[in-house]
C-alpha cells in the first residue's frame, strides 16, 4: 500500500513541478511564491512515505516489528488539510 502512496506523492510532485515551470516561464512571481509552499510540503510528504516504506520493508512479516511501527506511526501528529 505504501508503494502506491509513494507513487502518488511522486505524481503530485510532478504536477507541482509543471505548474512551477509554467509560473517561472510566465514570470508569475505571485504563483511562484504560492507554489513554493506546495513544493516544501511535497518534499515532506515524499520523505514520510519513503521512510514508512523503508521501515515496512525492513520489518517484513515480523509481527513484533510491525506492531512497533504501528505504535510509532500512531504517535505522529498529522496535519488536517
VMD Tcl script that draws the C-alpha trace (Angstrom):
set ca {
  {0.00 0.00 0.00}
  {2.76 2.48 0.86}
  {4.37 1.81 -2.51}
  {1.17 3.20 -4.04}
  {1.26 6.13 -1.60}
  {4.83 6.98 -2.62}
  {3.98 6.66 -6.31}
  {1.01 9.01 -5.83}
  {3.14 11.56 -3.96}
  {5.70 11.44 -6.77}
  {2.90 12.04 -9.29}
  {1.70 15.07 -7.29}
  {5.28 16.36 -7.12}
  {5.49 16.13 -10.91}
  {2.27 18.11 -11.28}
  {3.53 20.83 -8.94}
  {6.84 20.90 -10.79}
  {5.00 21.50 -14.08}
  {2.98 24.33 -12.54}
  {6.13 25.90 -11.13}
  {7.87 25.65 -14.51}
  {4.95 27.41 -16.15}
  {4.89 30.13 -13.48}
  {8.63 30.71 -13.94}
  {8.29 30.81 -17.73}
  {5.49 33.36 -17.45}
  {7.33 35.33 -14.75}
  {4.29 34.92 -12.50}
  {6.03 35.70 -9.23}
  {2.91 35.53 -7.05}
  {2.18 32.00 -8.24}
  {5.80 31.01 -7.68}
  {5.55 32.10 -4.06}
  {2.33 30.15 -3.58}
  {3.69 27.08 -5.34}
  {6.85 27.13 -3.21}
  {4.67 26.22 -0.22}
  {3.42 23.18 -2.13}
  {6.96 22.26 -3.16}
  {8.03 22.30 0.50}
  {5.01 20.21 1.51}
  {5.70 17.64 -1.19}
  {9.30 17.25 -0.07}
  {7.95 16.35 3.38}
  {5.23 14.05 2.01}
  {7.67 12.09 -0.15}
  {10.12 11.86 2.74}
  {7.43 10.48 5.05}
  {6.20 7.94 2.53}
  {9.77 6.82 1.76}
  {10.61 6.43 5.46}
  {7.48 4.41 6.20}
  {8.04 2.20 3.17}
  {11.62 1.59 4.28}
  {10.51 0.63 7.78}
  {7.88 -1.75 6.43}
  {10.34 -3.42 4.06}
  {12.82 -3.83 6.89}
  {10.15 -5.32 9.17}
  {9.00 -7.80 6.55}
  {6.38 -10.10 8.03}
  {7.64 -9.83 11.61}
  {4.56 -9.24 13.73}
  {6.55 -7.65 16.54}
  {8.31 -5.22 14.22}
  {5.04 -4.31 12.51}
  {3.45 -3.66 15.91}
  {6.34 -1.36 16.83}
  {5.95 0.53 13.55}
  {2.22 0.84 14.16}
  {2.82 2.31 17.60}
  {5.48 4.68 16.28}
  {3.23 5.92 13.49}
  {0.34 6.26 15.93}
  {2.38 8.80 17.89}
  {2.92 11.06 14.87}
  {0.94 14.24 14.63}
  {-0.77 14.55 11.29}
  {-1.99 17.87 9.97}
  {-5.60 18.06 8.90}
  {-5.61 19.63 5.46}
}
mol new
graphics top color blue
foreach p $ca { graphics top sphere $p radius 0.5 }
foreach p [lrange $ca 0 end-1] q [lrange $ca 1 end] { graphics top cylinder $p $q radius 0.2 }
display resetview
